[in-house]
């Protein structure tokens, strides 16, 4: 292992930028390959803008194919948004396109090609916008940390392989060895039953990510894991780390062993600070965190892929020589029934016997509608974040009336209904008598309706009862002993600007067939779909239901996705929202930007089908 | 037959590529071509080397494809038998394709054509299934089915049992078959995937002929049942 590369991408400041798009030889793996470079670097330069200024970006295409740049997360005129076919015609070979727009926001964002698979070949970079007003937090130094997934393969070939053998890149499948262990532990009958649904549905419990470390080299600021990126700090400094996931297909779980991270912004927007040990960053998401490292040591910035097939890494150190231990990648998790959006009320065979109820008095909780024979299992994600599973102290919770709830999901702190419930957070529960859940939206566990277009050879599963997954840290992060950021932790720093209730709800189902490698929304792929029409000025709720076994990072261009995380007065504004498998999530949108906008899954090999035009007029 | 195939392919490819409007130079459902050599193996029985193959290709899009498949056996410089299919394959459910087209079976000096209809896909519990019914001349009807299972011993070492049977409605001595269940075959292959696309393997094949078909085989100086160790490769692109 080397001491690390100071591989900051070049930084460009100012109001006028010339960006040249060229093919460029790179070598990340020991083999020379052609990448798509911006001003000669892969990734491209970090662009520094100032809030309130008007920027001009002249993008010259020196490739032999069309290109484009999309300014991800920027609120701007749709003709400047850079999506070929919607915003403009794309940039033809040899041509220059001039983007010009006023920068009306601050924070960390990124930019990337919206043409072909150029994003996979390195055509992306980070945008940092200095705020007009002072930062609401203090820091002495900052580092941009971009995460990427590089492959030596031609992305067209990657896509072809997935079409021919969808598990091509999955080398973490369950094997006979796993089966034998399970048989020893659980016996034949239970093992058979545990696997029954998966076998019948022909789904893999290890179907965590489509493209893995088998082909990917995970990069942190263009440094490979072997090289490692290196960032410097001085004694006593507060360091702002701007994390951007610029990868094509990879979610990362990020932590810095030995350091608490205070998350201060999500998708460029300030949030109420949250202190965590770890966060999951979906493709295209941004998180800004502040750390206060101790100058007597170095730290590893560790970003393992969700599929646990590899990691990107860097070192934060007070000098150029100190190193820190690199943690092992966590064990590969198995997807559970919960991740399939199963209706848990039919799961009487589940073993919940492991749950320690701590002797507290929860007698007032009426769970009578639940068919939860045998007690509860804290290792089940359904109960993962439930305090009963964590706290030893269990004062009386008498008086909680859950009798009107559809508890088919169980008492689940990952349900936003309970996410903000004190029982899920506070140590002291003595005061919960008489909680009234009468007015709450209990739709979390209600079965959903699926459109007729969701039935057919192109869709291999539908969630029966998707849970509201916002306070579930997600597959592979549940109960890992670390404080993991969840969406339920996100509260906008400033009050919600548009306080109107949504006038209507648009429910969209994320659909696909993994083995045929087809992706769609409501079972209809982009090529066959009509645009989603929004009236200018209206406030609508988008509810996304994930009918697949993968997390999809859904990116709505042009307007904010105000994520409903529990407090409608402080909705965090996001540009990209993860929808967990078998779960649903909702956000409010104010349609305050005219034009034709792209709305899609940001997994590069999903977006061709899982895509909609949103038309605001 | 061969000429017909040559004429058919461009037409079908053209039909398959009647694309939906592409966006940004990307096609969500491009025409793909998969070449498959599911097995190519050598074994030895009665002091004779026997080479057998099973493979072909598909070309097409997500839900509609053209399949060309061939399997057969050669020994002592002669093709002892082959079964060839040209099929239009249409996805009818998440895991199943309906396949319809032509079947051309050969034995030395003879061949038969059939209209073939079948299903191909993944049954619950991960059984890869290929089941066909074929209608030939003189009211001949052939039933054929094959089931295959893959056990992952490790991420790269795969143990794969398979079973196959054939049955006929009518006697056809020239083709060496009689009415009823004609034969059952079973195989067990242990392959090592050096890459997903390339895996050498060792295996054992067992085959047994029944009834009139067995009588025809023994009358011809052959065996009604045989067991053979094989070495082979599996590859695709």
Boltz contact constraints between the chains, C-beta under 6 A:
constraints:
  - contact:
      token1: [A, 66]
      token2: [B, 25]
      max_distance: 6.0
  - contact:
      token1: [A, 84]
      token2: [B, 24]
      max_distance: 6.0
  - contact:
      token1: [A, 85]
      token2: [B, 23]
      max_distance: 6.0
  - contact:
      token1: [A, 85]
      token2: [B, 24]
      max_distance: 6.0
  - contact:
      token1: [A, 115]
      token2: [B, 24]
      max_distance: 6.0
  - contact:
      token1: [A, 115]
      token2: [B, 25]
      max_distance: 6.0
  - contact:
      token1: [A, 116]
      token2: [B, 25]
      max_distance: 6.0
  - contact:
      token1: [A, 116]
      token2: [B, 26]
      max_distance: 6.0
  - contact:
      token1: [A, 160]
      token2: [B, 32]
      max_distance: 6.0
  - contact:
      token1: [A, 163]
      token2: [B, 32]
      max_distance: 6.0
  - contact:
      token1: [A, 164]
      token2: [B, 34]
      max_distance: 6.0
  - contact:
      token1: [A, 168]
      token2: [B, 196]
      max_distance: 6.0
  - contact:
      token1: [A, 171]
      token2: [B, 155]
      max_distance: 6.0
  - contact:
      token1: [A, 173]
      token2: [B, 152]
      max_distance: 6.0
  - contact:
      token1: [A, 175]
      token2: [B, 152]
      max_distance: 6.0
  - contact:
      token1: [A, 175]
      token2: [B, 154]
      max_distance: 6.0
  - contact:
      token1: [A, 176]
      token2: [B, 151]
      max_distance: 6.0
  - contact:
      token1: [A, 176]
      token2: [B, 153]
      max_distance: 6.0
  - contact:
      token1: [A, 199]
      token2: [B, 125]
      max_distance: 6.0
  - contact:
      token1: [A, 200]
      token2: [B, 124]
      max_distance: 6.0
  - contact:
      token1: [A, 202]
      token2: [B, 95]
      max_distance: 6.0
  - contact:
      token1: [A, 202]
      token2: [B, 122]
      max_distance: 6.0
  - contact:
      token1: [A, 457]
      token2: [B, 63]
      max_distance: 6.0
  - contact:
      token1: [A, 457]
      token2: [B, 91]
      max_distance: 6.0
  - contact:
      token1: [A, 457]
      token2: [B, 93]
      max_distance: 6.0
  - contact:
      token1: [A, 457]
      token2: [B, 94]
      max_distance: 6.0
  - contact:
      token1: [A, 460]
      token2: [B, 94]
      max_distance: 6.0
  - contact:
      token1: [A, 513]
      token2: [B, 94]
      max_distance: 6.0
  - contact:
      token1: [A, 516]
      token2: [B, 62]
      max_distance: 6.0
  - contact:
      token1: [A, 518]
      token2: [B, 62]
      max_distance: 6.0
  - contact:
      token1: [A, 525]
      token2: [B, 28]
      max_distance: 6.0
  - contact:
      token1: [A, 527]
      token2: [B, 20]
      max_distance: 6.0
  - contact:
      token1: [A, 608]
      token2: [B, 26]
      max_distance: 6.0
  - contact:
      token1: [A, 608]
      token2: [B, 28]
      max_distance: 6.0
  - contact:
      token1: [A, 609]
      token2: [B, 28]
      max_distance: 6.0
